[in-house]
Amino acid sequence: MTPKYKVTRARSEEKKKEQFERILEIGKELFTKKGIGGFSMRNLAQKLDMTKNNLYNYVESKRELWIAIRNKFYKQFKEENIEIIKRYNNEPRIKLFMKICEHFFEFAERDFDVFILMHAFTSAPKSNKLGKFEKKYREYRLLDGTARIIQEMIDRGEIKETDPGKAALFLYAVLFGAMYIDMNRRTEIPILENIQMSIKNISSKDFQNYVLEMIEKVLKNNLL
């Protein structure tokens, strides 16, 4: 028979994990709505119906929270990419690369707030203390993986590119720019007025498919 204290401890740990996930989710929402400058741990604690002291038992600062949120979703994004690589490992590298490009759009579509946080243009919140999440943080360097796949395409003679690093940056710029522009087109008051024109009849899916088709065409026709 399992001792009662072990069951209680397991439940307690599970509740802590659930609460931590709530903190990350609400924190993500507040960061995207209020920005780094407008975000406060006090406001987050109120949203979670927690005291600030209790909140600090999970995350020590808004910098720590910002790192923890981005860490969670970068890890998820990387793990999903690894699954794609496993699934298409025996396919031509171009096909594998296109599946990873598709995943980039799909991941952003799931939650654009996450996309914005992951590709933040602003610096992380400042803190005088090095917290536990920052101590453990290691850069994901996702473009290194992209460059490796491009190198494999080169080695297999699928493309004639000679610099996989530059190619990875260029293709990332195309994907990121396309996603940012597409999301902007959907806003009620667009940030980039000059991209609106009269093209609202082009659906997001059609636009994304077009971008993917053009990337594939560039790769297959050695236009990089």
N, C-alpha and C positions, 0 to 999 in steps of 0.2 A: 504493500500500500504506500502511495506517495505521501510523504510528510506534508502536513497542511501548510507549513511555513513556506515550502518550495512553491506550492501552487499560488499562494498569496504573492510571493515575490515575483513570479512569472507574470501574474496579472498586473502587478504594479509596473513592471518594466514595459509591458504592452501599452498600458495607459500613458506612460511617459513618451513612448514612440508616437502614439496617436496625437498627443498634445504637441509634440515637437513638429509634426507634420502640419498641424493647424497653424502653428506659429509661422512656419515657412510660407504657407498658403496666404494667410492674411497679411503677412509682411510683404509678400510679392505684390499683392493688390495695393497696399499703401504706398510702396515705393513707386509703382507705375502711375498712381493717381496724383501723388503729392510731390514726387521727385525726391532726390536725396536730401535737398535742403529743407523741404517741408515735412519730411518724415520725422517722427519722434517715437521713442520707445514708450513714452507715457501714453500716447494715442494708441499704439499697438496693444499695450496692456489693457486699456479700456475696451478695445474691440474684442479682445479675447476674454474679458471679464476676469482678469488676473490682476494681482498687485505687481508693481514694478519689481519688487524684490523677488517675487516668484518667477517672473519672466527672466530675470538675470540669472536664475539657476539653470536656464536653458541656453541663453545667449548673453554674452557680457556687454555687448555694444551693438549699435546699428551697423558698424563696419563688419563685425562678426556675423550678424544676420545676413547682410548683403553677400558676404562670401559664402555662407552656408546655402543660401538660396541658389546662387549661381552654380555652386559645386553640385548641388542635387541635380539640376537640369543638364549641366554639361555631362555628368556621369550617365544620366539616362540617355542622352543623345549619343554618347560614345558607345554605350552598350547596345543600343539599337543598330548602330552602324556595324558593330562587330557581328551581330546576328545576320545582317545583310551580307557581309563578307563571307560568312560561313555558308550561307544558303546559295550564293552565286560563285563560290570559289572555283568551280570547274568551268565557268563560263568565260568568254573573252573578256579581257579587262575593261574594254569600252562598255560592255553591257553592265558589268559590275559598277563602274563609275556612274553610269546613268541612273542606276537604282539608288545610289547614294545621293545623287542630285535630287531625285524625286523625294527621297526621305527628308531632305533639307526643307522642301516646300511643305510636306505633310506635317513635319514637326512644328513649323511656324504656324500652320493653319490651326493646329490644336489649341494653341494659346499664344496669341501675338504678344501679350504682356511678357511672357517668358522669353520670346524671341528678342524683344527690346532689351530686357535685362541681361541676356546672354551676350548681346552685341552692343553693350552700353558704350556711348560716346563719352560719358562723364567718368571721372575718377571715382574710386571707391571712397566711401565716407572715411574721414580721418579719425584716428584713435591713438591715444598715448600708450595704450597697452596692447601687447601682442597676445591675442586670444588663442584658445585651443584649436579653433577651426583654421585660423591663419597659419599656425605652427605646422599643422598637418597638410596644408594645401600644397598641391603640386600642379603645375601647369598641364593642361590636357594636350596642348599642341596638336589639335585636330588636323591642321593643314599639313603636318608632317606625314600623317597617314594618307592624306590625299596625294601628296607628292610621291609617296611610295607606290601608289597604284598607277600614277602617271608614268613613273619610272618603269614599272612592269609593262605598261603599254608600249613604251619605247623599246624595251628589251625584246619584246615579242614581235616587234615590227608592225604594231597596229597603228602607230603614229610616228611622225618624223621629228617631233619636238626634241630639242636638245637640253632644255633647262626645265626640269620638272618643278622646281621651286617657283619660278616666275609663272609657269602655267597654272600651278595651284592657286597662286594669288589672283591671277587674272580670272579664273573660272569662279573662285569664291566671290570676287567683286561683282561678276555678272549675276550670280545667284542672289547675293545679298541685295544688290541694287534693285533687281527685279521684284524681290519680295517686299522691300520697303516701299517701292513705288506702287505696287499692287495694293498693299494695305492702305496707303495714303489715298488711293482712288476711292476707297470705300467709306472714308470718313465723311461726315456731314459737312464739315467745314475743312476742306483739305489744307494741309500745310504748304504743299507745293502746287500753287494755282496753275503754274505753267504746264503741268502734265495733264490737266483735265481735258482741255480741247473739247472735241465732240466724240470721244471714244468710249463713253460709258456703256455703249452697247456691247463692248467686248467683255465677256465674262472673265472672272478671275481664273477659272479652270482653263479656258481657252488661252489666256495670256501665259499662264504657267506652262502649259503644254507647248506653246510656241517657243518659249525660252528654252525648254528642254530639247526640242527638235533642233533649234539653232546650235546649241552646244554640241549635240551629237554630230550635226553636219560639220561643224568646225573641226571636231576631232577626227572624223572619218575622212575628211578631205584635206587633212594636214594643213589647216589654215591658221594654226597657232603661231 
